[in-house]
Amino acid sequence: MEVRFELAALTRDLVPLRRAQACLAAALAEWREARGDAWERALAAFAQGADPRDLPPLAKILAPDFDGAPIAALVTSIAAILAENPLGLVPLRHHCDDGMASLVLARAGGASLSLQALDGSALAPPPPTISFAPTETWDRVLAGHADVETIAAMPVGPDLVALTAQRSRLAPGAVCCRDGRTEAQTYLAIDPVLVVLRLQRRHPGALPTLEYRRADGVLVHRAAGNPRDSRFELVAALLGAMERGDAAPTLAAIAREGGTASMRWQALRQALALDSARGFAALTDIAADPDDALAAPAGALLAQLRVLHPELAACPA
């Protein structure tokens, strides 16, 4: 294990760390006070489906003459504080990984406004798959240039799409919008660092994120379209792995209720594993409902189980 003595020395006295956090919190509060809650209110309306060009605070950001001064003021203030207090923690959600840094400036409902910086020297080749998420994204380029590829997906069959690509070049002042359900974007080259102000909202409903193979458009992965469903699926899988039989009634009830198909299917799988009688009863109910989106796969699984385990047919509801 590597021990950095200079960092250890900084943590011996907690007073400077608390002072740094106080300074960062004050800088953020001052910046927000100067703008009021205009961005949050606009983001709330945007999350409900409003066009951002009809919301003055967001329309100003998307305008070609936006110079980024409000954003620069916040970043400059935070950078100055961190220069003197390197262990300070920025009081905004942020992320840095693989050549990309992101700072969430404001959030409301399912919408967010974030600042992103992408380092061209760390840009990796495009992966062999491409993902389409249930989001709508507006990007406003503040600095840098980039060659991008916009990929559109057109359904042509079950779990199959036709992919078409179009290349373009981004420059400061450019504004682009895409519906993540049918459009995705990859960066081919960045010179030298691309700084983007990103406005994004999740589409209503429980649509999944779909990942397709670039070579032939075949679906290779399906994921929950929102964090809540992802967390639930993880919890359901964990309850199954822990063999928590007491959770079977709840999981069976969730499988019967409305919700995303992937979430209900995970609950059904775990209910079957934890309590075959309850799980089989829920599976039978779902397969018998022609209006249920899971009726077909549930019916197929039900037929398989009846062949393999004839005794399950006698399980009580």
Residue, then its C-alpha position, 0 to 999 in steps of 0.5 A: m500500500e502506498v502512503r502519501f505522507e503529504l496527504a496524511a499530514l493534511t488530515r491530521d488537523l480537521v479544522p482546515l477541512r471544515r473551513a474548506q467545506a464551509c467556503l465551498a458551501a458559501a460559494l455555492a449558496e452565493w452563486r445560487e442566490a444570485r440566480g434565485d430558483a429560476w433554473e430549478r423551476a424551469l427544470a421542473a417544467f422541463a421534466q413535465g414535458a415543456d419545450p426548453r425553448d419556451l422556458p426563459p432560463l433554459a432558452k437563454i442557455l440554448a441561445p447562440d449568444f450564451d457566453g457561459a459567464p454564470i457557469a464560469a463564475l461558479v467553476t472559477s470560485i470552486a477552483a480557487i477554493l480547491a487550490e488552497n484546500p485540495l481535500g475539499l469536497v465540492p457540494l454538488r454531484h460530480h463524477c470523473d472517469d475515463g477522460m470525462a468530468s461531470l458537474v450537476l449544476a441543478r436538478a428537478g424531477g427527472a431533469s438535470l442541468s450539468l457541465q461536462a468536459l471530455d478530454g480528447s487525449a483519453l478518448a477510446p475507440p467506439p465500443p462494438t455496441i450502442s445503447f439507446a436510453p429513454t432520455e431527451t438530451w440538449d447539448r450546448v457546446l461552450a468550448g472545444h471541437a469534436d467529430v461525432e457520429t449520430i446513430a439512429a435506430m429503426p425497429v425491423g423485427p423482434d429485438l432487431v433494429a436497422l442502424t444508420a449513422q451520420r457524422s458531424r462536427l461540433a464547435p463552440g455555440a453549437v446546440c444539438c438535441r436527440d431523443g435517446r429512444t431512437e438516437a445515440q451519439t458517440y465521439l470520434a475525435i475531440d480537439p483538445v477538450l470539449v466542454v458541454l452544458r447538458l440539459q437532460r430529462r427522462h421520458p415518462g413511463a418505465l421504458p428500458t435502456l436497450e443495447y444493440r450490436r453495431a454490426d447487425g443491430v441485434l439486441v444484446h442487453r436490456a436494462a431498467g430505464n430508471p434508478r428505482d427499478s434497477r435498485f428494486e431488481l438488485v434487492a430482489a436478486l439479493l433476497g433470492a441469493m440470501e434465501r429469504g423465504d419470508a420475502a416470497p409473498t411480497l415478491a409474488a404480489i409485486a409480480r402481479e402488480g403493474g410496473t416495468a416488465s423487467m422488475r416484475w419478471q425479476a420478482l416472479r423469478q425470485a418468488l418461484a425460487l423462494d416459494s414454489a407454491r406462491g411463485f407458481a400461483a403468481l405465474t399462473d395468474i399472469a399467464a392467464d391475463p391476455d392483457d398482461a405484457l408478461a402473459a406470453p413469456a409467463g405462459a411459456l415458462l408455465a408450460q415448461l414447469r408443468v412438463l418438468h414438475p407436474e406436481l406444481a399444477a396442484c399448488p394452491a393459489 
